[in-house]
Amino acid sequence: MEPTQATPSVTPPGDRVETSHRIRIRIPQEQCSEPVISQLISRFGLTINIAAALLGKDGRGDGWFDLELRGEGDRITAALDYLKELTVEVWQEGDADHW
């Protein structure tokens, strides 16, 4: 009888691979007191780099953020779905009209 060889454990390519994704979001004034970016970190396990931000004084006006999301692809997708549920406007890098 020949000895069996262990098959190496390989993570399938795709959504479980660490990646980064650039987005721009607009958080309406009425949601500016909500911890939207904090939730992306705690709920979805992402690392967030804030590349740029524009906020009104004392929470007046909308908040605009250029973000780099880093993490597993499926978690980034879930985070983008979460933002859509909040009715936060999201533009992907390459959306020429809003980037």
C-alpha positions as CSV (number, residue, x, y, z in Angstrom):
1,M,0.0,0.0,0.0
2,E,1.4,3.4,-1.0
3,P,1.4,6.2,1.5
4,T,-1.2,8.9,0.9
5,Q,0.0,12.4,0.3
6,A,-1.7,15.3,2.1
7,T,-3.3,17.8,-0.3
8,P,-2.1,21.2,0.5
9,S,-4.8,23.6,1.7
10,V,-5.2,26.3,-0.8
11,T,-7.5,29.3,-0.5
12,P,-9.6,29.5,-3.7
13,P,-9.0,32.6,-5.7
14,G,-11.7,35.3,-5.8
15,D,-13.6,37.0,-3.1
16,R,-11.4,35.8,-0.1
17,V,-8.3,37.4,-1.6
18,E,-7.1,40.6,0.1
19,T,-7.7,43.5,-2.3
20,S,-8.2,47.3,-2.3
21,H,-11.0,49.3,-3.8
22,R,-11.3,53.1,-4.2
23,I,-14.6,54.8,-3.8
24,R,-16.0,58.3,-3.2
25,I,-19.1,58.7,-1.0
26,R,-21.5,61.4,-0.1
27,I,-23.1,61.2,3.3
28,P,-26.2,63.4,3.5
29,Q,-26.2,66.0,6.3
30,E,-29.0,64.1,8.2
31,Q,-26.6,61.1,8.5
32,C,-23.4,62.9,9.3
33,S,-23.7,62.1,13.0
34,E,-23.9,58.3,12.2
35,P,-20.6,56.4,12.5
36,V,-20.6,55.2,8.8
37,I,-16.9,54.8,8.3
38,S,-16.5,53.3,11.8
39,Q,-19.1,50.7,10.8
40,L,-17.2,49.7,7.7
41,I,-14.2,48.9,9.9
42,S,-16.0,47.1,12.8
43,R,-18.8,45.3,10.9
44,F,-16.9,44.3,7.8
45,G,-13.3,44.0,9.1
46,L,-12.0,46.5,6.6
47,T,-9.0,48.8,6.7
48,I,-10.0,52.3,5.6
49,N,-7.7,54.9,4.3
50,I,-9.3,58.3,4.1
51,A,-7.6,59.9,1.1
52,A,-9.6,63.1,1.2
53,A,-12.6,64.5,3.0
54,L,-14.8,67.6,2.8
55,L,-17.0,68.4,5.8
56,G,-19.1,71.4,6.7
57,K,-18.5,73.2,10.0
58,D,-20.6,71.8,12.9
59,G,-22.0,69.0,10.7
60,R,-23.7,71.5,8.2
61,G,-24.0,70.2,4.7
62,D,-23.1,66.8,3.3
63,G,-19.9,65.0,4.0
64,W,-17.7,63.9,1.0
65,F,-15.0,61.2,1.4
66,D,-12.5,59.6,-0.9
67,L,-11.9,56.2,0.6
68,E,-9.6,53.2,-0.1
69,L,-11.2,50.1,1.3
70,R,-8.8,47.2,2.0
71,G,-9.8,43.7,2.8
72,E,-11.3,40.5,1.4
73,G,-13.3,41.0,-1.8
74,D,-16.5,39.5,-0.3
75,R,-16.3,41.9,2.7
76,I,-15.8,44.9,0.5
77,T,-18.9,43.9,-1.5
78,A,-20.9,43.5,1.7
79,A,-19.7,46.9,2.8
80,L,-20.8,48.5,-0.5
81,D,-24.2,46.9,-0.1
82,Y,-24.4,48.3,3.4
83,L,-23.7,51.8,2.1
84,K,-26.5,51.5,-0.5
85,E,-28.9,50.4,2.3
86,L,-28.1,53.6,4.1
87,T,-28.8,55.6,0.9
88,V,-25.2,56.9,0.9
89,E,-24.2,57.9,-2.6
90,V,-21.2,55.8,-3.8
91,W,-19.0,56.3,-6.9
92,Q,-16.5,53.8,-8.0
93,E,-13.1,54.8,-9.2
94,G,-13.4,55.3,-12.9
95,D,-16.9,56.8,-12.8
96,A,-15.8,59.8,-14.9
97,D,-18.7,62.1,-14.0
98,H,-18.0,62.0,-10.2
99,W,-14.4,61.1,-9.7
